[in-house]
Amino acid sequence: MTPASPNRLGYAITLGLLAALGPLCIDLYLPALPELASDLQTPTATAQLSLTAGLLGLGLGQLFFGPLSDKYGRIRPLLLSLVLLLIASIGCALAQDIHQLLLARLFEGMAGAGGAVLSRAIARDMYTGHELTRFFALLMLVNGLAPIVAPVMGGALMTFLNWRGLFMALAVIAVLLFILAKLKLHETLAPERRSQGSILSAWAALGQVVTHRPFMGFCLTQGFMMSGMFAYIGASPFVLQEIYHLSPQAFSFCFAANGVGLIIASQVSARLSPLWGEYRVLKGGLILAFISSGTLLLAGLSATALPLVLIALFFSVASNGVISVTASSLAMQSQGHRAGSASAVLGVAMFTLGGISVPVTGIGGTSVMTMAATIFGCYMLAIVMFTLLAQKPKKV
């Protein structure tokens, strides 16, 4: 398939929906976190571990599905992941205590990782250069709807469903996406381009990816940025609902507004990349991240009113839209022959670092200050990784 293919938009929509499985698994039940903690009689910090379990699963699952797709092609591992997502989501809905839920969430995250890792790998099979950046931005346009739609949908569903019903909704979504993938997608990795050794050799390719310094520079830059994003995702339901007393519906609309900023930023970065190059646009995104997260930290230190907190959060989230598109494109361009493994390493960095950052916001009790300090710290680590490891490509 070439960039001129008339199926480009259809592929972008389908792959975007599959890539959205990760955010959907995380965001759909966010408005129900306080109810979940109460129903399972568990502290807030322990309930937040359900987010951590899902994020760790999303990271670990990509290490499984990425190399597997380099060996067996993209479609069969993708369909397998959707079947597993259905089973795991039902397991979450039926959990009787927090320990059962955490285990089911881990497997749900691992299953949801298939859509995330394989959507990037399929895109790399089809495109390169600025076309790949444009396609990643198109994916972000579709994928970015997940943070907007998921919490709003979750808040709406909570008017007549409990938190268990939200996980059953995820099971239904897994079935619908299985049907869509079966009907709309075709194999993009020809047999002659697949890993020719054993399945163990496919996983051995991960070592070659993680020792490639420029790739890891862009990978860790995006990973630490996303860890700040997940700190916001994990802490904001408690900060905005319990500290600022927003209703679940009002919280979901604030969350959706930040999702709009994420989409706008990703599309602007795609338009600027052919003019300035992905590397310069990425640097601009990191500057925005520094300013916005620094403002949020000052707001947390001064215990400021809600409007300033929301404005700082908006631009902190939007900076991820710039960096996600450009860093992903630069990283994947350097690993075309190992797209599945490279996509897996990108994913595991994002979701594992994100899984670590979420409980950090709950240390000493979740507050504006702990949320802001965690986001700022993660963003600063992203800037350090970019400065130390990333290299400007000769041709971008």
C-alpha positions in Angstrom: 0.0 0.0 0.0 1.3 3.5 -0.9 0.5 6.9 0.7 -1.7 7.6 -2.3 -4.0 4.7 -1.5 -7.7 5.7 -1.4 -8.0 3.5 1.7 -5.7 5.8 3.7 -8.5 7.5 5.7 -10.3 4.2 6.3 -7.0 2.7 7.6 -6.4 5.7 9.8 -9.8 5.4 11.4 -9.5 1.7 11.9 -5.9 1.8 13.2 -6.8 4.9 15.3 -9.6 3.0 17.0 -7.3 0.1 17.7 -4.6 2.4 19.0 -7.2 4.0 21.3 -7.7 0.7 23.1 -5.0 1.7 25.6 -6.4 5.1 26.5 -9.9 3.5 26.4 -8.9 0.8 28.9 -7.6 3.6 31.2 -10.0 6.5 30.7 -13.4 4.9 30.4 -13.7 4.0 34.1 -11.9 7.2 35.5 -15.2 8.8 36.7 -16.0 5.6 38.5 -12.7 5.4 40.5 -14.1 6.9 43.7 -17.1 4.6 43.5 -14.9 1.6 42.8 -12.8 2.4 45.9 -15.9 2.7 48.1 -17.5 -0.5 46.7 -14.4 -2.6 47.1 -13.7 -1.0 50.5 -10.2 -0.1 49.6 -8.2 3.2 50.1 -7.8 5.7 47.2 -4.1 4.9 46.7 -5.0 1.2 46.4 -7.8 1.9 43.9 -5.3 3.9 41.8 -3.2 0.7 41.6 -5.9 -0.6 39.2 -4.6 2.1 36.8 -1.0 1.1 37.5 -1.9 -2.6 36.8 -3.5 -1.6 33.5 -0.6 0.6 32.4 2.0 -2.1 33.3 -0.1 -4.6 31.3 -0.1 -2.2 28.3 3.7 -2.1 28.5 4.4 -5.8 29.0 1.8 -6.8 26.4 3.6 -4.8 23.7 6.8 -6.8 24.4 4.8 -9.9 23.5 2.7 -8.7 20.5 5.4 -6.5 18.9 8.1 -9.2 18.2 5.3 -11.8 17.6 4.0 -9.6 14.7 7.5 -9.4 13.2 7.5 -13.2 13.1 3.9 -14.0 12.1 2.6 -10.8 10.5 0.3 -8.1 11.9 -3.2 -9.5 11.6 -3.2 -12.8 13.5 -1.6 -11.3 16.7 -4.0 -8.4 16.5 -7.1 -10.6 16.4 -5.7 -12.7 19.3 -5.3 -9.6 21.4 -8.9 -8.6 20.9 -10.1 -12.0 22.0 -8.0 -11.8 25.1 -9.3 -8.2 25.8 -12.9 -9.5 25.8 -12.1 -12.2 28.3 -10.1 -9.9 30.6 -12.7 -7.2 30.6 -15.4 -9.7 31.7 -12.9 -10.7 34.4 -12.7 -7.1 35.6 -16.5 -6.8 35.8 -16.8 -10.0 37.9 -13.9 -9.1 40.3 -15.0 -9.6 44.0 -12.1 -7.8 45.6 -9.3 -5.4 44.8 -6.8 -8.2 44.3 -8.9 -9.9 41.7 -9.4 -6.6 40.0 -5.7 -5.8 39.9 -4.9 -9.2 38.3 -7.7 -8.8 35.7 -6.6 -5.3 35.0 -3.0 -6.5 34.3 -4.3 -9.0 31.7 -6.7 -6.4 30.3 -3.8 -4.0 29.8 -1.7 -6.7 28.1 -4.5 -7.6 25.7 -5.2 -3.9 24.9 -1.5 -3.5 24.1 -2.0 -5.4 20.8 -4.0 -2.6 19.2 -1.5 0.0 20.3 1.7 -1.7 19.2 0.3 -3.1 15.9 -1.3 0.1 14.8 2.2 1.8 14.9 3.8 -1.2 13.2 1.3 -1.3 10.4 1.7 2.4 9.8 5.5 2.0 9.6 4.9 -0.9 7.1 3.1 1.6 4.8 4.8 5.0 5.2 8.1 6.7 5.9 9.5 10.2 6.4 7.1 13.1 6.6 4.3 10.8 5.3 4.8 8.7 8.4 4.6 11.8 10.6 1.4 12.9 8.8 -0.1 9.5 9.2 0.8 9.4 12.9 -0.9 12.8 13.3 -4.0 11.3 11.5 -3.9 8.4 13.9 -3.6 10.9 16.8 -6.7 12.7 15.5 -8.7 9.5 15.8 -6.8 8.1 18.8 -7.1 11.5 20.5 -10.9 11.2 20.6 -10.5 8.4 23.2 -9.5 10.7 26.0 -12.4 12.9 25.0 -15.1 10.3 24.4 -14.1 7.7 27.1 -14.6 9.8 30.3 -17.7 11.5 28.9 -19.0 8.1 27.9 -18.0 6.7 31.3 -19.8 9.6 33.1 -22.9 9.2 31.0 -22.9 5.4 31.5 -22.6 5.9 35.2 -26.1 7.5 35.3 -27.5 4.0 34.9 -24.5 1.6 35.3 -22.0 1.0 38.1 -18.3 0.5 37.6 -18.8 -3.1 36.7 -21.0 -2.1 33.8 -18.2 0.0 32.4 -16.0 -3.0 32.1 -18.8 -4.9 30.4 -18.9 -2.0 27.9 -15.2 -2.5 27.2 -16.0 -6.2 26.5 -18.6 -5.2 23.9 -16.1 -2.7 22.4 -13.6 -5.6 22.0 -16.1 -7.6 20.0 -16.9 -4.7 17.7 -13.3 -3.9 17.0 -12.6 -7.6 16.3 -15.3 -7.5 13.6 -14.0 -4.1 12.2 -10.4 -5.4 12.0 -11.5 -8.6 10.3 -13.4 -6.7 7.7 -11.2 -3.6 7.1 -7.5 -4.6 7.6 -5.2 -6.7 5.4 -1.7 -8.0 6.1 1.0 -5.4 5.6 4.0 -7.4 6.4 4.9 -9.7 3.5 6.2 -13.2 4.4 9.7 -12.4 2.9 10.0 -9.4 5.2 9.2 -11.3 8.4 11.7 -12.5 10.9 13.1 -15.7 9.5 14.6 -17.3 12.6 12.8 -18.8 15.6 10.4 -17.0 17.7 13.2 -16.5 20.2 15.2 -14.6 17.6 12.3 -12.3 17.1 12.5 -11.3 20.7 16.2 -11.1 20.5 15.7 -8.2 18.1 14.5 -6.2 21.1 18.1 -6.0 22.2 19.2 -4.5 19.0 16.5 -1.9 19.3 17.2 -0.8 22.9 21.0 -0.4 22.2 20.3 2.1 19.4 21.1 5.4 21.1 19.1 7.8 18.9 16.0 5.6 19.0 16.2 5.3 22.8 16.6 9.1 23.0 13.3 9.7 21.2 11.7 6.7 23.0 12.6 7.8 26.5 11.6 11.4 25.7 8.2 10.3 24.7 8.1 7.8 27.6 8.7 10.3 30.3 6.3 12.8 28.7 3.6 10.1 28.7 4.4 9.2 32.3 3.6 12.8 33.2 0.4 12.5 31.2 -0.6 9.3 33.1 0.2 11.0 36.4 -2.4 13.6 35.4 -4.9 10.8 34.3 -4.5 9.0 37.6 -4.6 12.0 40.0 -7.1 14.3 38.3 -10.3 12.4 39.2 -9.5 12.8 42.9 -8.1 16.3 42.6 -11.0 17.7 40.5 -13.8 15.7 42.1 -12.8 15.5 45.8 -10.7 18.7 46.2 -12.5 21.0 43.8 -15.9 19.2 44.2 -16.7 18.7 40.5 -19.3 16.2 39.6 -18.3 13.1 37.6 -20.0 14.7 34.5 -18.2 18.0 35.0 -14.9 16.2 35.5 -15.4 14.3 32.3 -16.0 17.5 30.3 -12.9 19.1 31.7 -11.0 15.9 30.8 -12.5 16.1 27.3 -11.4 19.7 26.8 -7.8 18.7 27.5 -8.3 15.9 24.9 -9.3 18.5 22.4 -6.0 20.4 23.1 -4.1 17.2 22.6 -5.7 16.7 19.1 -5.1 20.3 18.1 -1.4 20.2 19.1 -0.8 16.9 17.2 -2.3 18.3 14.0 -0.4 21.6 14.3 2.9 19.6 14.8 2.1 17.5 11.6 1.6 20.7 9.6 4.9 22.3 10.9 7.1 19.2 10.5 7.5 19.5 6.7 8.5 23.2 7.2 10.7 23.0 10.2 11.5 19.3 10.5 10.3 16.9 13.2 13.4 17.5 15.4 12.8 21.3 15.7 9.1 20.8 16.3 9.9 18.3 19.0 12.1 20.8 20.7 9.3 23.3 20.6 7.0 20.8 22.3 9.5 20.3 25.1 9.7 24.0 25.7 5.9 24.2 25.9 6.0 21.2 28.4 8.5 23.0 30.6 6.6 26.3 30.7 3.1 24.7 31.2 4.2 22.1 33.8 6.2 24.8 35.7 3.1 27.0 35.8 1.1 24.1 37.1 3.7 23.5 39.8 3.5 27.1 40.9 -0.3 26.8 41.0 0.1 23.8 43.3 2.5 25.6 45.6 0.2 28.6 46.0 -3.0 26.5 46.3 -4.5 28.6 43.6 -8.1 28.7 42.3 -9.4 26.1 39.8 -9.3 28.2 36.6 -5.4 28.6 36.6 -5.0 24.9 37.4 -7.3 24.0 34.4 -5.4 26.3 32.1 -2.0 24.9 33.1 -3.3 21.3 32.8 -4.6 22.1 29.3 -1.2 23.2 27.9 0.6 20.5 29.9 -1.5 17.8 28.1 -1.4 19.6 24.8 2.4 19.5 24.8 2.1 15.7 24.7 0.3 16.0 21.3 3.3 17.7 19.8 5.9 15.3 21.3 3.9 12.0 20.7 3.6 12.6 16.9 7.2 13.8 16.3 9.1 11.5 18.7 7.2 8.5 17.5 7.9 9.3 13.9 11.6 10.0 14.5 12.0 6.8 16.5 10.1 4.5 14.1 11.9 6.0 11.0 15.2 4.6 12.4 13.8 1.1 12.8 11.9 0.3 9.7 13.2 -3.3 9.5 12.2 -4.0 13.1 9.0 -2.0 13.2 7.1 -4.4 15.5 9.9 -4.6 18.1 10.6 -0.9 17.9 6.9 -0.2 18.4 6.9 -2.6 21.4 9.8 -0.7 23.0 8.1 2.6 22.5 5.0 1.2 24.1 6.6 -0.4 27.1 8.5 2.8 27.8 5.3 4.8 27.7 3.1 2.6 29.8 5.7 1.2 32.2 6.9 4.7 33.1 3.3 5.8 33.3 2.5 2.9 35.6 5.2 4.0 38.0 4.2 7.7 38.0 0.5 7.1 38.9 1.0 5.9 42.5 3.6 8.6 43.1 0.8 11.1 42.9 -0.8 9.4 45.9 2.1 9.5 48.2 1.0 11.4 51.3 -2.5 11.8 49.8 -3.4 12.9 46.3 -3.4 16.7 46.0 -2.9 19.4 43.5 0.7 19.7 44.7 1.6 15.9 44.3 0.0 15.8 40.9 1.8 19.0 39.7 5.2 17.9 41.2 5.0 14.5 39.5 4.0 15.9 36.1 6.8 18.5 36.3 9.4 15.9 37.4 8.4 13.6 34.5 8.6 16.3 31.9 12.0 17.4 33.2 13.3 13.8 32.8 12.0 13.8 29.2 14.0 17.0 28.5 17.1 15.4 30.1 16.7 12.2 27.9 16.3 14.3 24.8 19.4 16.4 25.6 21.6 13.4 26.4 20.5 10.8 23.9 18.5 12.1 21.0 20.3 13.1 17.8 19.1 15.2 14.9 18.6 13.0 11.8 20.7 13.8 8.7 17.5 13.9 6.7 14.1 14.4 8.3 
